[in-house]
Amino acid sequence: MSTQPLNRTTCTDAPAPPVRIVHLGLGAFHRAHQLWYTQHSEADPSDPQWGFASFTGRSPRMSDLLGAQDGLFTLMERGPEGDEPEIIGALADPRAADDVDRLWELLVAESTAAVTLTITEAAYNLGPGLSFDASDETVARDLEALRGAWSDGGFDTSGLGVPESPAAKLVVGLSARRAASAGPIAIVSCDNLSGNDAAARSAVQGLAAEVDAQLGAWIEQNVSFVGTSIDRITPATEDSLLDDVAEATGFADQAPVVTEPFRSWVLQGDFPAGRPEWERAGAVFVDDLEPFERRKLWLLNGSHSLMAYAAQQRGHETVAEAIGDETVRGWVEAFWDEAQRHLTAPELEIPAYRAALIERFENPRIRHSLAQIAGDGSAKLQMRAVPLLRAEREAGRSGEAAARLIAAWTVFLEGRDSVQDAKADAVLEASRAPDRVRELIRLLDRDLAQDDGVVEQVQALAEALSS
């Protein structure tokens, strides 16, 4: 089959939109979510007004691939009955993570209205309760570098290099924006954290205030932190997708993304410099985001983690396989039953949401790898298991289903020499300790680790899962 290269010359007459939003974390989810919503928010698709400059998390591989395609890529929406490909053009400027000069240039521009983030839970480097933690190793290194570069009310970036954390990169850029009097801006966290707006504020403003109190005060007054609840399953791209896209579109796309038909974006907060009309694409703006956050974190993300740890022990590789196992489905339903007791707002429509999740999980054409979900458990379970276990026990119940999620994680870690986790060394050390269950729980919540009843409950559930 003959194909053409994918770029703005071969594919579309629409120009690249002007960069109005900066994004950190140029992964598949960003391309399936924020870029899709932005493209579908345009009043005139032939004259788009909102474009992204999106920076990779680490490797420049994706920015190299997308740069060669002028930012274009194919989003393959894969439903149970068939595929729907769409060329996405809202990415105007793909960039590598270390291109901080371009990042800081954009943050100084008055036309830049917002920064969105998909950097993962662990990249905020926060302490308990989403508190700023100057003792975190990454934060401490960044803090030392930023203090060394601080001079006359701003940063001398000539010898600064590339800060390690997203927060530090933003602090430098926001300082330059302040010096240029470029006006207020919004920072929008799109990570799976309860209170992700508070997490972003704590990471960014906390670091800035440690460097200079006046800079911290300026950020408090001029930067809005927008909270979000996001939902769209986006599995890792397999090589076969490139062939599927070429056959469906006639273009040789080196960076396609596959996703499910379902999508959801709920936001709370202000955009002082403007924003796209994401409502056109179905986004919802609310005054109280917390119930929607908990619905997603507990029902979708919590059950994902439960399957990632428990179902792999039973030989399953994907979400569809896991939910097809009656035992695993029973554990998921029990987890949802516990969560539903604490999700009582009528607008959450929990029965319908649960039914939709089963349908999404069963989609045989979305190969969502359990191994992909299993990473960064020490951060994820703090949001997906601990709050529910606490809520259940405070209500006088055992919280067995939430405890089973923690137990499954402890079993998953047993005997491992390596683990994908931002705190891998601490996780492995705890997993090898004589009182390993207690020490692993301590990484999630120090108070729960002091509760012998919780430790014994998790230990018993772990033994049951291992038998």
Helices and strands as residue ranges (DSSP letters): E 4-5, E 19-24, H 28-32, H 34-39, E 51-55, H 61-68, E 73-78, E 83-88, E 91-95, H 100-108, E 114-117, G 121-124, G 128-130, H 137-149, E 150-151, E 154-155, G 157-159, H 166-179, E 185-189, H 196-211, H 213-222, E 223-231, H 240-249, E 251-252, E 257-259, E 264-268, G 278-281, E 284-285, H 290-294, I 295-302, H 303-310, G 312-314, H 319-323, H 326-340, G 346-348, H 350-362, H 370-373, H 377-384, H 386-394, H 400-413, H 424-431, H 436-444, H 446-449, H 452-466
